[in-house]
Amino acid sequence: MSHAKLYTYIYVVLFVGATVQVAVEYAGLLEPGTYWVAVAAILVLSLLKAVIVAAYYQHLRWEQRSLSYLMGMGLLAALALTIAASYSIT
């Protein structure tokens, strides 16, 4: 697969993920009864998109595994901070 096709495919996947995140917000899932379902869905989609961006646009897919693990730990730390911050929203 050529680089242009690969990056176009990745762009489409990221665009669809962002569209689904917006759809979750507009679907009324942020109401008090379903708030945590919406937060979980948005966090999972955000994590998947971050992994795709790191793997392909930051070229971690072709780097040593130790560097990928280091980036993964940073991603987990950011996710933990996001979850902790979401408690203050409700």
N, C-alpha and C positions, 0 to 999 in steps of 0.2 A: 504494500500500500504506500502510495506516495505521501510525502509530508503534507501537501496541501489537502489531500483527501482525509488524512488522519486528523489534522487540526480542524477541518470543517466538521467532521463527525463529532469531535469533542465539543466544539462550539455549540452544535445542535443539542447535544446531551445537556450541557450547562444551561442553555436557554430554556429547554423544557423543564429542567429542575427549578429554575427561577420562576417560571410561569406557574408551576405547581405550588410553589411557596406562596405566591400572590393569591392563587385560587384558594388556598387554605385560609388566608386572612379574609377574603371576601365571602367565603362560604358560611361565615357566621360561627366558625369554630372557636373564636376567641371570646365567646360568651362565658360567663362564670362556670357553668356546668361542664363545658368541654374545653376549658382553657388548657389543661395539661395535655390533652390529646393533641391540640394544635401546637403547643410548645414542643412536644416530642417529635411530631412530624417535621416541624421546621428545623429542629436540631439534627435529625437524621439526614434530611436533605442537605443541610449546610455541611455536615461532615462529609457526605459523599462528594459534594462539589469541591470541597477543599482538598480531598484526597486526589481527585481527578486533576485539579489545577497543579498540585504539587508534583504529581507523577509525570505529567506530560509537559506543562509549561515551564516548570522549574527543573525538568529533566532528571528527577529523582529515580525514575524507572531504570535509567541506565547508569546510575551511580552505585557506589559500594553500599551494602546493606547497613553498615554502621551509620552512615550519614542519613539513610532513610529512617532508621530507628530514632536518631536524634531529632529529626523533624517530626516524627510521630509523637515523641514525648512533648514537644512544644505544642502540637495540636491538641493533645489530651489536656495539657495545662490550660489552654485557651477554652476548651470545652468545659472544664471544671469551673473556670471563672464565669463563663456564660450561664451555667446552671445556677451558680451561687447568686449571680445578679438577678436571675429570673425570680427568685424568692422575694426580692424587694419590690417587684412590680405588682404582685397581687396584694 
